Amino acid sequence: MIPFLVLVFVAAGLLIYLGTLYNGLVALRNDIDKAWANIDVLLKQRHDELPRLADVCKGYMQYERETLQQLTDARAKYAAAVTVNQKAQLSGTLSASVQRVFATRRELS
């Protein structure tokens, strides 16, 4: 009778151990699935930000184009100036354009 009870307790202990082990593995699998789902969410958010980033870059590119165009125009006008008054006035415009370029470069640093 005692060996039978020992066998029952050992079998019950083994079943409890296997049940606990199985539950632990299922919990681990669920944690892994949750982690991959979080990664998917983050990658989707990153992908969704790309059009906004492209729009910002396009806007900044337009700003750079306008700044460069103003600088080129100011330089051409200064080169075409004949009188001292024209050169003095256009020199101020040229300096403002150059400062705008330097200010833009400082913001990027």
VMD Tcl script that draws the C-alpha trace (Angstrom):
set ca {
  {0.00 0.00 0.00}
  {2.81 2.45 0.84}
  {4.62 1.89 -2.48}
  {1.33 2.60 -4.26}
  {0.90 5.90 -2.37}
  {4.49 6.88 -3.18}
  {3.81 6.09 -6.83}
  {0.63 8.20 -6.77}
  {2.46 11.14 -5.15}
  {5.32 10.87 -7.64}
  {2.85 10.72 -10.55}
  {0.90 13.69 -9.13}
  {4.13 15.65 -8.65}
  {5.23 14.81 -12.18}
  {1.86 15.91 -13.59}
  {2.01 19.17 -11.63}
  {5.59 19.77 -12.83}
  {4.65 19.06 -16.46}
  {1.58 21.29 -16.19}
  {3.66 24.12 -14.74}
  {6.33 23.63 -17.41}
  {3.69 23.68 -20.18}
  {2.07 26.83 -18.77}
  {5.48 28.49 -18.57}
  {6.20 27.65 -22.21}
  {2.81 28.95 -23.31}
  {3.39 32.18 -21.38}
  {6.82 32.50 -22.98}
  {5.33 31.99 -26.46}
  {2.69 34.64 -25.73}
  {5.39 37.07 -24.55}
  {7.34 36.48 -27.75}
  {4.22 37.05 -29.86}
  {3.53 40.27 -27.93}
  {7.12 41.46 -28.45}
  {6.87 40.86 -32.22}
  {3.54 42.67 -32.29}
  {5.19 45.66 -30.57}
  {7.98 45.60 -33.14}
  {5.39 45.53 -35.94}
  {3.61 48.54 -34.43}
  {6.87 50.50 -34.17}
  {7.85 49.65 -37.74}
  {4.41 50.71 -38.98}
  {4.70 54.02 -37.10}
  {8.13 54.52 -38.63}
  {6.76 53.75 -42.08}
  {3.87 56.17 -41.54}
  {6.34 58.96 -40.68}
  {8.21 58.68 -44.00}
  {5.73 60.78 -46.05}
  {5.85 63.52 -43.40}
  {9.63 63.47 -43.45}
  {9.59 63.71 -47.25}
  {7.23 66.70 -47.04}
  {9.51 68.43 -44.55}
  {12.50 67.79 -46.81}
  {10.61 69.14 -49.83}
  {9.65 72.27 -47.89}
  {13.20 72.78 -46.73}
  {14.49 72.18 -50.25}
  {12.13 74.91 -51.50}
  {13.42 77.25 -48.78}
  {17.02 76.49 -49.77}
  {16.19 77.06 -53.44}
  {14.60 80.44 -52.66}
  {17.54 81.45 -50.48}
  {20.06 80.51 -53.15}
  {18.01 82.30 -55.81}
  {17.90 85.48 -53.70}
  {21.64 85.29 -53.14}
  {22.31 84.79 -56.86}
  {19.98 87.66 -57.80}
  {21.58 89.99 -55.24}
  {25.05 89.11 -56.56}
  {24.02 89.66 -60.17}
  {22.42 93.02 -59.33}
  {25.52 94.09 -57.40}
  {27.75 93.12 -60.34}
  {25.53 95.16 -62.68}
  {25.50 98.24 -60.42}
  {27.24 101.29 -61.87}
  {27.05 104.07 -59.31}
  {28.42 104.07 -55.80}
  {24.93 104.58 -54.33}
  {23.61 101.54 -56.20}
  {26.57 99.46 -55.06}
  {26.13 100.57 -51.43}
  {22.41 99.76 -51.46}
  {22.89 96.41 -53.19}
  {25.80 95.55 -50.91}
  {23.37 95.64 -47.97}
  {20.98 93.34 -49.83}
  {23.84 91.00 -50.69}
  {25.02 90.96 -47.07}
  {21.51 90.13 -45.86}
  {21.32 87.24 -48.33}
  {24.68 85.88 -47.20}
  {23.65 86.17 -43.54}
  {20.48 84.23 -44.32}
  {22.58 81.42 -45.82}
  {24.90 81.39 -42.80}
  {21.91 81.40 -40.42}
  {20.48 78.42 -42.26}
  {23.77 76.55 -42.01}
  {24.08 77.36 -38.28}
  {20.61 75.90 -37.64}
  {21.66 72.64 -39.27}
  {24.77 72.27 -37.09}
}
mol new
graphics top color blue
foreach p $ca { graphics top sphere $p radius 0.5 }
foreach p [lrange $ca 0 end-1] q [lrange $ca 1 end] { graphics top cylinder $p $q radius 0.2 }
display resetview
